[in-house]
Amino acid sequence: GQLPVEYMRGKPLCMELYPLLFSSCRIPGPKHDYVAHYGNSRRSPTHITVVRNYQFFQLEVYNSDGSRMTESQIHSQLHRIRSQSWKTDKEPMGILTSEHRHTWGEAYNRLLRDKLNQESVRMIETGLFSLCLDSPVMRISDEKYASRKAAQILHGGGTYSNSGNRWFDKTLQFVVGEDGSWGLLYEQATAEGPPIANLLHHILEYCEKPDPKRAPLVPLPMPKKLYFHIDRDIKRDIEQAKQNLDM
């Protein structure tokens, strides 16, 4: 509630969209979707979801005393996630979210029959945002690199690239590639463009003048890997989604 009110053509704009950007997600249904917001609950989420090589991790970004983790703390936790996610022989669960909304709504209900899947999906949906750690974009030529990079952020580049590193229903997904490319993918059902543009502006300003706080000397819990139970029906849904995505 501390952001200054924005104006357009001399008239104040509604600022209610800003709190809705975080801990929100589009939820599929067999006939209709809805947007769920978890940030206004009594116990607001304190984690983000990190995905690398199709594997999802729950990463707490607040210390036990309620303070935000420092850059160095988050950096060390991301190193831990990296060391746990070298293999890519996992089913790309995120591919399911690329399907037609009705198809995904039916698959979503099948996925949530299992309690383990319920818990993992819930962690993704309630997280402040998602961070997608992608493999490099194939560099064919300098002229095409920028457009390929944008396409990579938008859809992940297909099933043999990084599309399994997405949960397309999530409102905010920050994509960072090993080649240094980065961008933001956002699901528009939650908010219009101006709050997103201001968020990116804030990030770029922060990168120019970061806050080098010293990390407290406290042991950090291991990031929690999220697991899925994939039965025959879910396996079939994933294979169908792969084919549709790559068409």
Rosetta silent file (secondary structure, phi, psi, omega in degrees, C-alpha in Angstrom):
SEQUENCE: GQLPVEYMRGKPLCMELYPLLFSSCRIPGPKHDYVAHYGNSRRSPTHITVVRNYQFFQLEVYNSDGSRMTESQIHSQLHRIRSQSWKTDKEPMGILTSEHRHTWGEAYNRLLRDKLNQESVRMIETGLFSLCLDSPVMRISDEKYASRKAAQILHGGGTYSNSGNRWFDKTLQFVVGEDGSWGLLYEQATAEGPPIANLLHHILEYCEKPDPKRAPLVPLPMPKKLYFHIDRDIKRDIEQAKQNLDM
SCORE:     score description
SCORE:     0.000 S_00000001
   1 L     0.000   17.016 -176.468    0.000    0.000    0.000 S_00000001
   2 L  -105.778   -2.232  178.988    2.973    2.341   -0.289 S_00000001
   3 L   -71.018  138.111  176.044    3.100    2.806   -4.068 S_00000001
   4 L   -67.463  144.485 -179.086    2.187    6.329   -5.216 S_00000001
   5 L   -63.714  135.333  178.671   -1.103    6.526   -7.101 S_00000001
   6 L   -92.198  154.615 -178.142   -0.654    6.501  -10.880 S_00000001
   7 E  -128.875  148.171  172.161   -2.460    8.867  -13.210 S_00000001
   8 E  -136.065  124.106 -176.230   -3.538    8.754  -16.817 S_00000001
   9 L    53.588   37.599  176.090   -4.796   11.903  -18.559 S_00000001
  10 L    81.627    0.750 -178.699   -4.941   13.580  -15.166 S_00000001
  11 E  -113.545  141.071 -177.735   -7.171   10.945  -13.569 S_00000001
  12 E   -69.158  143.958  177.043   -6.082    8.473  -10.875 S_00000001
  13 L   -98.708  152.788  176.499   -5.820    4.799  -11.799 S_00000001
  14 L   -68.826  132.093 -178.664   -6.945    1.919   -9.613 S_00000001
  15 L  -101.250    7.030 -175.046   -3.994    0.428   -7.724 S_00000001
  16 L   -68.700  -16.623 -177.682   -5.800   -2.755   -6.662 S_00000001
  17 H   -72.635  -27.632 -173.848   -4.119   -4.824   -9.387 S_00000001
  18 H   -59.787  -48.993  178.851   -0.658   -4.643   -7.825 S_00000001
  19 H   -64.260  -21.746 -177.159   -1.289   -6.983   -4.857 S_00000001
  20 H   -78.867  -12.125 -178.474   -3.002   -9.423   -7.238 S_00000001
  21 L   -67.204  -32.033 -173.144    0.157   -9.983   -9.288 S_00000001
  22 L  -100.510  146.438  179.574    1.737  -12.163   -6.625 S_00000001
  23 L    55.140   44.138  176.403    0.545  -15.574   -5.406 S_00000001
  24 E  -132.238  157.927 -175.334   -2.118  -15.780   -8.082 S_00000001
  25 E  -161.627  145.249  173.382   -2.869  -18.320  -10.767 S_00000001
  26 E   -81.373  131.344 -177.068   -5.436  -19.129  -13.410 S_00000001
  27 E  -110.018  124.324 -177.534   -7.261  -22.353  -12.511 S_00000001
  28 L   -78.092  149.957  174.525   -8.650  -24.495  -15.346 S_00000001
  29 L  -134.403  164.442  179.870  -12.140  -25.930  -15.319 S_00000001
  30 L   -61.025  -31.968 -179.538  -14.029  -28.290  -17.641 S_00000001
  31 L  -121.399  -38.672 -176.857  -16.136  -25.362  -18.896 S_00000001
  32 L  -135.840  144.750  172.891  -14.868  -22.150  -17.271 S_00000001
  33 L   -92.658  165.113  168.948  -11.605  -20.952  -15.729 S_00000001
  34 E  -144.954  160.943  179.161  -11.224  -18.699  -12.727 S_00000001
  35 E  -104.642  125.679  179.871   -8.328  -16.735  -11.229 S_00000001
  36 E  -103.282  135.591  178.013   -7.310  -17.611   -7.675 S_00000001
  37 E  -118.310  123.497 -176.489   -5.489  -15.119   -5.426 S_00000001
  38 L  -111.024   -3.951 -175.483   -3.670  -16.471   -2.386 S_00000001
  39 L   -74.586  -18.070 -177.568   -1.717  -13.376   -1.306 S_00000001
  40 L   -96.553    7.394 -179.511   -4.535  -11.896    0.793 S_00000001
  41 L   -73.871  167.934 -176.543   -4.976  -14.951    2.992 S_00000001
  42 L   -62.217  -37.571  175.477   -4.178  -14.858    6.698 S_00000001
  43 L  -112.756   86.424 -177.646   -0.957  -16.783    6.055 S_00000001
  44 L   -63.534  143.979  179.723    0.305  -15.321    2.805 S_00000001
  45 L   -59.963  147.348 -179.722    2.701  -17.577    0.860 S_00000001
  46 L  -123.730   19.634 -176.828    6.415  -17.009    1.427 S_00000001
  47 E  -126.591  159.122  167.030    7.795  -19.180   -1.378 S_00000001
  48 E  -115.309  168.313  174.695    8.438  -19.074   -5.094 S_00000001
  49 E  -109.961  127.538  176.325    8.520  -22.026   -7.476 S_00000001
  50 E  -109.681  132.846  179.882   11.742  -22.714   -9.363 S_00000001
  51 E  -127.179  129.120  177.992   11.650  -25.051  -12.357 S_00000001
  52 E  -143.857  135.025 -178.274   14.671  -26.482  -14.136 S_00000001
  53 L    50.254   43.707  175.986   14.868  -29.446  -16.515 S_00000001
  54 L    69.245    9.672 -178.236   11.109  -29.982  -16.033 S_00000001
  55 E  -110.635  132.661 -174.988   11.548  -30.366  -12.257 S_00000001
  56 E  -101.581  141.139  179.840    9.731  -28.074   -9.826 S_00000001
  57 E  -132.672  142.598  173.082   11.084  -26.860   -6.481 S_00000001
  58 E   -94.022  119.093 -178.359    9.536  -24.900   -3.636 S_00000001
  59 E  -119.118  113.245  175.724   11.974  -22.196   -2.530 S_00000001
  60 E   -70.410  132.180 -178.197   11.239  -20.184    0.610 S_00000001
  61 L  -115.388   12.336  173.446   12.373  -16.568    0.100 S_00000001
  62 E  -124.722  143.055  175.399   11.741  -15.316    3.638 S_00000001
  63 L   -76.583  169.328 -177.284   13.721  -16.173    6.748 S_00000001
  64 L   -63.290  -24.457  179.187   12.062  -17.596    9.846 S_00000001
  65 L   -85.977    4.363  178.109   12.015  -14.130   11.462 S_00000001
  66 L    92.826   -6.241  179.228    9.946  -12.751    8.558 S_00000001
  67 L   -78.824  150.516  177.790   12.796  -10.885    6.869 S_00000001
  68 E   -71.861  143.280  176.542   13.344  -11.259    3.147 S_00000001
  69 L   -65.288  149.033  177.755   16.276  -13.424    2.104 S_00000001
  70 L   -79.755  168.919  177.997   19.308  -11.573    0.781 S_00000001
  71 H   -58.497  -43.657 -177.273   20.630  -11.929   -2.752 S_00000001
  72 H   -65.842  -35.771  176.936   23.478  -14.164   -1.571 S_00000001
  73 H   -64.586  -47.156  179.757   21.058  -16.450    0.292 S_00000001
  74 H   -63.881  -39.180  179.075   18.829  -16.833   -2.760 S_00000001
  75 H   -59.674  -45.213 -179.508   21.894  -17.353   -4.942 S_00000001
  76 H   -66.942  -35.061  178.039   23.135  -20.216   -2.766 S_00000001
  77 H   -68.680  -37.222  176.971   19.678  -21.808   -2.745 S_00000001
  78 H   -66.038  -34.524  174.667   19.486  -21.635   -6.540 S_00000001
  79 H   -61.963  -40.197  178.015   22.869  -23.393   -6.672 S_00000001
  80 H   -62.157  -43.843  178.897   21.376  -26.164   -4.556 S_00000001
  81 H   -62.721  -42.796  179.733   18.449  -26.514   -6.939 S_00000001
  82 H   -59.023  -41.629 -178.116   20.821  -26.588   -9.896 S_00000001
  83 H   -69.831  -19.955 -179.672   22.835  -29.413   -8.329 S_00000001
  84 L   -96.145    1.438 -171.251   19.630  -31.445   -7.820 S_00000001
  85 L  -134.777   40.181 -179.675   18.252  -31.044  -11.339 S_00000001
  86 L   -72.194  -39.330 -174.431   20.914  -32.067  -13.841 S_00000001
  87 L   -77.060  147.501  178.492   18.925  -34.893  -15.426 S_00000001
  88 L  -115.590   22.373 -177.532   16.154  -34.188  -17.918 S_00000001
  89 L   -89.026   29.690  179.111   14.585  -37.664  -17.887 S_00000001
  90 L  -101.487  153.014  175.801   11.499  -36.389  -16.072 S_00000001
  91 L   -68.983  131.206 -178.464    8.000  -36.077  -17.513 S_00000001
  92 L   -78.636   85.427 -176.572    7.399  -32.418  -18.465 S_00000001
  93 H   -59.297  -34.108 -177.886    4.334  -31.756  -16.312 S_00000001
  94 H   -62.099  -21.966  178.602    4.260  -28.106  -17.355 S_00000001
  95 H   -57.811  -33.136 -177.989    3.419  -29.157  -20.923 S_00000001
  96 H   -58.226  -33.112 -175.797   -0.120  -29.941  -19.747 S_00000001
  97 H   -74.956   -6.083  177.554   -0.759  -26.233  -19.102 S_00000001
  98 H   -87.527   -7.501 -174.497   -0.182  -25.458  -22.802 S_00000001
  99 L   -71.930  166.066  170.456   -3.273  -27.440  -23.846 S_00000001
 100 L   -52.870  142.800 -171.265   -6.646  -26.102  -24.954 S_00000001
 101 H   -58.372  -40.546  179.743   -8.402  -24.853  -21.837 S_00000001
 102 H   -67.263  -40.826  179.418  -11.166  -27.481  -21.877 S_00000001
 103 H   -63.972  -44.755  179.056   -8.656  -30.301  -22.464 S_00000001
 104 H   -65.959  -36.190  178.039   -6.405  -29.030  -19.697 S_00000001
 105 H   -60.371  -40.634  178.179   -9.418  -28.637  -17.390 S_00000001
 106 H   -69.680  -42.948  178.703  -10.248  -32.323  -17.774 S_00000001
 107 H   -64.767  -35.167  179.408   -6.600  -33.372  -17.341 S_00000001
 108 H   -60.863  -43.832  178.499   -6.354  -31.090  -14.281 S_00000001
 109 H   -64.825  -38.371  176.854   -9.178  -32.958  -12.571 S_00000001
 110 H   -66.537  -39.933 -179.113   -7.505  -36.294  -13.337 S_00000001
 111 H   -62.017  -39.770 -174.655   -4.188  -34.961  -12.035 S_00000001
 112 L   -82.627    2.897  173.291   -5.713  -33.833   -8.741 S_00000001
 113 L   -65.273  -28.042 -177.242   -7.216  -37.227   -7.920 S_00000001
 114 L   -93.376  134.619 -175.735   -3.850  -38.079   -6.364 S_00000001
 115 H   -65.885  -38.124  178.527   -2.941  -36.402   -3.053 S_00000001
 116 H   -61.748  -43.015  178.331    0.764  -36.019   -3.933 S_00000001
 117 H   -64.687  -39.903  177.519   -0.194  -34.227   -7.149 S_00000001
 118 H   -56.080  -46.899 -176.880   -2.630  -32.009   -5.236 S_00000001
 119 H   -65.255  -41.604 -178.564    0.135  -30.852   -2.885 S_00000001
 120 H   -68.373  -44.463  179.070    2.623  -30.163   -5.700 S_00000001
 121 H   -63.059  -40.605  179.608    0.114  -28.290   -7.859 S_00000001
 122 H   -60.304  -40.933  179.812   -0.998  -26.269   -4.837 S_00000001
 123 H   -64.691  -38.942  177.972    2.593  -25.168   -4.174 S_00000001
 124 H   -65.881  -45.745 -175.460    2.975  -23.999   -7.787 S_00000001
 125 H   -67.866  -34.842 -174.830   -0.356  -22.160   -7.771 S_00000001
 126 H   -89.340  -14.664 -177.678    0.170  -20.398   -4.428 S_00000001
 127 L   -56.903  153.186  179.042    3.801  -19.364   -4.939 S_00000001
 128 L   -55.854  -44.304  174.571    4.606  -15.664   -5.191 S_00000001
 129 L  -166.434  178.196  177.111    5.750  -16.299   -8.781 S_00000001
 130 E  -111.675  146.187  174.189    7.686  -18.860  -10.807 S_00000001
 131 E  -119.174  117.873 -176.436   11.322  -18.735  -11.850 S_00000001
 132 E  -103.797  114.339  179.561   12.137  -20.787  -14.964 S_00000001
 133 E   -96.710  102.460 -170.427   15.822  -21.700  -15.347 S_00000001
 134 E   -95.448  154.229  167.715   16.136  -22.525  -19.056 S_00000001
 135 L   -72.707  162.280 -172.695   18.763  -24.190  -21.184 S_00000001
 136 L   -63.208  151.317  172.137   20.357  -21.828  -23.763 S_00000001
 137 L   -75.779  134.219  178.960   18.517  -20.586  -26.838 S_00000001
 138 L   -65.500  124.707 -175.692   20.018  -22.061  -30.004 S_00000001
 139 L   -98.287   99.655  178.696   21.962  -19.255  -31.677 S_00000001
 140 L   -83.621  -47.339  177.670   21.632  -19.601  -35.447 S_00000001
 141 L  -154.125  157.256 -179.712   22.507  -16.003  -36.323 S_00000001
 142 H   -63.649  -32.627 -177.830   22.742  -12.670  -34.548 S_00000001
 143 H   -66.843  -37.283 -175.595   19.868  -11.279  -36.636 S_00000001
 144 H   -92.376   -7.663 -172.856   17.436  -14.007  -35.548 S_00000001
 145 H   -62.293  -43.571 -176.928   18.652  -14.344  -31.971 S_00000001
 146 H   -62.215  -43.634 -178.793   16.398  -11.626  -30.492 S_00000001
 147 H   -70.801  -36.538  177.094   13.221  -13.060  -32.050 S_00000001
 148 H   -65.820  -37.219  179.003   14.164  -16.628  -31.077 S_00000001
 149 H   -64.326  -44.238  178.593   14.818  -15.435  -27.533 S_00000001
 150 H   -62.503  -42.363  178.383   11.373  -13.777  -27.374 S_00000001
 151 H   -63.648  -38.666  179.192    9.718  -16.928  -28.728 S_00000001
 152 H   -60.251  -43.134 -179.881   11.602  -19.018  -26.172 S_00000001
 153 H   -68.134  -38.345 -176.822   10.224  -16.904  -23.332 S_00000001
 154 H   -67.134  -46.898 -174.909    6.720  -16.979  -24.801 S_00000001
 155 H  -132.008   -0.492  175.352    6.357  -20.741  -25.311 S_00000001
 156 L    87.299   -6.813  175.382    9.630  -22.385  -24.314 S_00000001
 157 L    86.200    4.992  177.346   10.666  -23.482  -27.793 S_00000001
 158 L   105.915  174.669 -173.050    8.806  -26.799  -27.905 S_00000001
 159 L   -69.325  -22.666  179.373    8.904  -30.136  -26.126 S_00000001
 160 L   -93.145    4.992  178.620   12.590  -30.726  -26.967 S_00000001
 161 L  -119.178 -114.226 -172.099   13.561  -27.343  -25.566 S_00000001
 162 L  -118.038   12.773 -178.109   12.134  -25.520  -22.520 S_00000001
 163 H   -64.081  -26.227  176.014    8.333  -25.725  -22.837 S_00000001
 164 H   -73.220   -6.714  178.162    8.286  -28.224  -19.966 S_00000001
 165 H   -92.823   20.322 -177.941    9.810  -25.474  -17.794 S_00000001
 166 L  -123.958  154.507  165.195    6.586  -23.480  -17.734 S_00000001
 167 L  -128.642   89.515 -165.053    3.322  -23.452  -15.815 S_00000001
 168 L   -62.645  -14.153  178.091    1.422  -21.258  -18.257 S_00000001
 169 L   -79.913  -16.913 -175.509   -1.432  -20.549  -15.814 S_00000001
 170 E   -70.311  136.148 -175.495    0.879  -18.775  -13.363 S_00000001
 171 L   -61.540  -47.314 -178.421    0.460  -14.988  -13.371 S_00000001
 172 E  -120.964  124.513  173.809    4.194  -14.177  -13.227 S_00000001
 173 E  -130.981  112.379  175.976    6.955  -16.353  -14.666 S_00000001
 174 E   -89.050  124.907 -176.471   10.478  -14.964  -14.780 S_00000001
 175 E  -108.058  124.238  178.262   12.534  -16.806  -17.384 S_00000001
 176 E  -127.753  121.049 -179.471   16.334  -16.855  -17.062 S_00000001
 177 E   -94.012  156.747  178.217   18.457  -18.745  -19.592 S_00000001
 178 L   -64.006  -20.989  179.309   21.933  -20.180  -19.077 S_00000001
 179 L   -86.869    6.235  179.009   23.100  -17.914  -21.902 S_00000001
 180 L    92.490   -5.719  176.708   22.118  -14.816  -19.892 S_00000001
 181 L   -71.117  149.494  177.676   18.844  -14.187  -21.706 S_00000001
 182 E  -156.148  159.709  178.136   15.898  -13.303  -19.513 S_00000001
 183 E  -173.429  179.216 -179.408   12.328  -12.081  -19.706 S_00000001
 184 E  -123.508  129.299  173.487    8.913  -12.129  -18.104 S_00000001
 185 E  -110.534  127.220 -179.630    5.946  -14.195  -19.201 S_00000001
 186 E  -131.796  147.626 -178.446    2.642  -13.203  -17.628 S_00000001
 187 L   -92.447  119.503 -163.621   -0.888  -14.574  -17.733 S_00000001
 188 L   -79.121   -6.896 -178.425   -3.163  -11.673  -18.622 S_00000001
 189 L   -64.499  -24.011 -176.368   -6.342  -12.782  -16.848 S_00000001
 190 L   -84.837  -40.654 -171.565   -5.079  -11.215  -13.614 S_00000001
 191 L  -151.095  154.544  173.810   -3.868   -7.792  -14.700 S_00000001
 192 L   -81.155 -178.521 -172.630   -3.512   -5.409  -17.606 S_00000001
 193 H   -66.983  -41.178 -173.549   -0.166   -4.210  -18.962 S_00000001
 194 H   -54.190  -46.073  177.748    0.658   -1.056  -16.908 S_00000001
 195 H   -61.355  -35.066  179.284    1.340   -2.827  -13.570 S_00000001
 196 H   -67.391  -43.823  178.653    3.527   -5.366  -15.396 S_00000001
 197 H   -61.048  -41.186  179.362    5.470   -2.602  -17.171 S_00000001
 198 H   -67.973  -36.223  176.654    6.023   -0.806  -13.844 S_00000001
 199 H   -61.626  -46.787  179.274    7.150   -4.042  -12.218 S_00000001
 200 H   -63.925  -38.257  177.462    9.750   -4.574  -14.947 S_00000001
 201 H   -60.829  -42.588  178.319   10.844   -0.942  -14.635 S_00000001
 202 H   -62.361  -41.951 -179.315   11.383   -1.462  -10.903 S_00000001
 203 H   -62.659  -45.804 -179.138   13.425   -4.636  -11.569 S_00000001
 204 H   -63.669  -39.123  176.664   15.676   -2.871  -14.083 S_00000001
 205 H   -64.711  -40.201 -179.868   16.234    0.020  -11.667 S_00000001
 206 H   -63.657  -39.879 -179.705   17.054   -2.436   -8.878 S_00000001
 207 H   -62.883  -30.508  177.422   19.610   -4.194  -11.102 S_00000001
 208 H   -72.198  -34.843 -179.245   21.369   -0.859  -11.582 S_00000001
 209 L  -134.027   75.468 -178.596   21.524   -0.263   -7.814 S_00000001
 210 L   -67.056  166.214 -178.383   21.184   -3.598   -5.990 S_00000001
 211 L  -105.267   95.553 -172.456   20.830   -3.854   -2.228 S_00000001
 212 L   -82.635   62.864  178.570   23.978   -5.697   -1.016 S_00000001
 213 L   -71.519  146.146  177.230   22.738   -6.731    2.420 S_00000001
 214 L   -76.699  138.573 -179.212   24.895   -9.176    4.332 S_00000001
 215 L   -76.384  135.382  175.917   23.375  -12.609    4.728 S_00000001
 216 L   -66.871  148.130 -177.974   22.643  -13.682    8.317 S_00000001
 217 L   -83.335   69.708  177.704   24.692  -16.634    9.505 S_00000001
 218 L  -127.311  141.342  178.877   21.797  -19.069    9.762 S_00000001
 219 L   -67.615  139.905 -179.429   21.537  -22.470    8.065 S_00000001
 220 L   -99.073  139.314  176.782   19.041  -22.529    5.204 S_00000001
 221 L   -69.061  149.948  177.417   16.605  -25.403    4.696 S_00000001
 222 L   -63.966  137.356  172.186   17.012  -27.390    1.506 S_00000001
 223 L   -56.644  141.929 -175.045   14.625  -26.309   -1.265 S_00000001
 224 E   -92.195  122.021  177.565   11.798  -28.805   -1.442 S_00000001
 225 E   -77.178  137.463  179.881   11.454  -30.790   -4.637 S_00000001
 226 E   -97.712  128.865 -176.198    7.865  -31.235   -5.815 S_00000001
 227 L  -110.928  155.786  178.292    6.933  -34.720   -6.966 S_00000001
 228 L  -130.704  142.552  171.632    4.110  -36.028   -9.133 S_00000001
 229 L   -96.981  115.270 -174.397    2.503  -39.423   -9.397 S_00000001
 230 L  -107.617  105.255  177.819    2.040  -40.063  -13.110 S_00000001
 231 L   -89.866 -174.133 -175.644   -0.423  -42.842  -13.907 S_00000001
 232 H   -62.790  -38.816 -179.024   -1.379  -44.124  -17.337 S_00000001
 233 H   -66.125  -44.445 -179.689   -4.058  -41.453  -17.869 S_00000001
 234 H   -66.756  -38.942  176.955   -1.735  -38.554  -17.003 S_00000001
 235 H   -58.479  -42.631  179.005    1.018  -40.049  -19.178 S_00000001
 236 H   -65.006  -41.062  178.112   -1.442  -40.108  -22.080 S_00000001
 237 H   -61.113  -41.098 -179.616   -2.448  -36.486  -21.391 S_00000001
 238 H   -65.473  -44.306 -179.556    1.208  -35.406  -21.443 S_00000001
 239 H   -63.082  -39.390  177.992    1.917  -37.204  -24.709 S_00000001
 240 H   -65.491  -41.469  179.540   -1.130  -35.592  -26.339 S_00000001
 241 H   -64.364  -38.225  176.697   -0.078  -32.158  -25.083 S_00000001
 242 H   -58.485  -48.444 -178.475    3.420  -32.686  -26.521 S_00000001
 243 H   -61.763  -44.300 -178.225    2.021  -33.460  -29.953 S_00000001
 244 H   -66.302  -37.134 -178.863   -0.326  -30.468  -29.916 S_00000001
 245 H   -67.304  -38.779 -174.773    2.393  -28.084  -28.759 S_00000001
 246 H   -86.843   -2.916 -178.573    4.858  -29.108  -31.467 S_00000001
 247 L   -64.858    0.000    0.000    2.339  -29.045  -34.344 S_00000001
